[in-house]
Amino acid sequence: MRYVLSVLLMFLLAACAGKQSFRDSCAANVNAAWDELDIAKTEGFSGSVSYSKALGLISLAKSMQTVENFDNCVKHAKDARFYIAESRKGQ
C-alpha cells in the first residue's frame, strides 16, 4: 500500500511540475505575440488575413491561459507568432 501511495505521489508531483513549466511558457509566448503584433508592419491583403488569424489565435491563447489550459495556450500562441511573421511577409 505504501508503495502505491508513494508512486501516486510521485506522479502528482511530476504533473504539477509540468503544468508549471507550461504556465511560464504560455505567459512568455502570449506576451511575445502581443509585442510582435503590429498592424503597421502588415503587408497587403494576404498579410491582413494572416494578421486576423494571429489576432484570433492570441485571443484564444489568452482564454486558454485564463482557464489554466496551458499546453493549448502555448500551441495557440506559437501558431499566432507564426501568422504574425507571415503577415509581415505579405503571405
Contacts in CASP RR format, 6 or more apart in sequence:
PFRMAT RR
TARGET T0000
AUTHOR 0000-0000-0000
METHOD contacts of the structure
MODEL  1
MRYVLSVLLMFLLAACAGKQSFRDSCAANVNAAWDELDIAKTEGFSGSVS
YSKALGLISLAKSMQTVENFDNCVKHAKDARFYIAESRKGQ
19 68 0 8 1.000
19 70 0 8 1.000
22 70 0 8 1.000
22 71 0 8 1.000
22 73 0 8 1.000
22 74 0 8 1.000
23 68 0 8 1.000
23 70 0 8 1.000
25 70 0 8 1.000
25 74 0 8 1.000
26 61 0 8 1.000
26 64 0 8 1.000
26 65 0 8 1.000
26 70 0 8 1.000
26 73 0 8 1.000
26 74 0 8 1.000
26 77 0 8 1.000
27 65 0 8 1.000
29 61 0 8 1.000
29 73 0 8 1.000
29 74 0 8 1.000
29 77 0 8 1.000
29 78 0 8 1.000
29 81 0 8 1.000
30 58 0 8 1.000
30 61 0 8 1.000
30 62 0 8 1.000
30 65 0 8 1.000
30 73 0 8 1.000
30 77 0 8 1.000
32 77 0 8 1.000
32 81 0 8 1.000
33 54 0 8 1.000
33 57 0 8 1.000
33 58 0 8 1.000
33 61 0 8 1.000
33 77 0 8 1.000
33 80 0 8 1.000
33 81 0 8 1.000
33 84 0 8 1.000
34 58 0 8 1.000
36 81 0 8 1.000
36 84 0 8 1.000
36 85 0 8 1.000
37 51 0 8 1.000
37 54 0 8 1.000
37 55 0 8 1.000
37 58 0 8 1.000
37 80 0 8 1.000
37 84 0 8 1.000
39 51 0 8 1.000
41 87 0 8 1.000
41 88 0 8 1.000
42 48 0 8 1.000
42 50 0 8 1.000
42 51 0 8 1.000
42 87 0 8 1.000
42 88 0 8 1.000
42 90 0 8 1.000
43 87 0 8 1.000
43 88 0 8 1.000
43 89 0 8 1.000
43 90 0 8 1.000
44 90 0 8 1.000
46 90 0 8 1.000
46 91 0 8 1.000
47 86 0 8 1.000
47 87 0 8 1.000
47 88 0 8 1.000
47 89 0 8 1.000
47 90 0 8 1.000
47 91 0 8 1.000
48 87 0 8 1.000
49 87 0 8 1.000
50 83 0 8 1.000
50 84 0 8 1.000
50 86 0 8 1.000
50 87 0 8 1.000
50 90 0 8 1.000
50 91 0 8 1.000
51 83 0 8 1.000
51 84 0 8 1.000
51 87 0 8 1.000
53 80 0 8 1.000
53 83 0 8 1.000
54 80 0 8 1.000
54 81 0 8 1.000
54 82 0 8 1.000
54 83 0 8 1.000
54 84 0 8 1.000
54 87 0 8 1.000
55 80 0 8 1.000
56 80 0 8 1.000
57 76 0 8 1.000
57 77 0 8 1.000
57 79 0 8 1.000
57 80 0 8 1.000
57 83 0 8 1.000
58 76 0 8 1.000
58 77 0 8 1.000
58 80 0 8 1.000
60 76 0 8 1.000
61 72 0 8 1.000
61 73 0 8 1.000
61 74 0 8 1.000
61 76 0 8 1.000
61 77 0 8 1.000
61 80 0 8 1.000
62 73 0 8 1.000
64 70 0 8 1.000
64 72 0 8 1.000
64 73 0 8 1.000
64 76 0 8 1.000
65 73 0 8 1.000
END
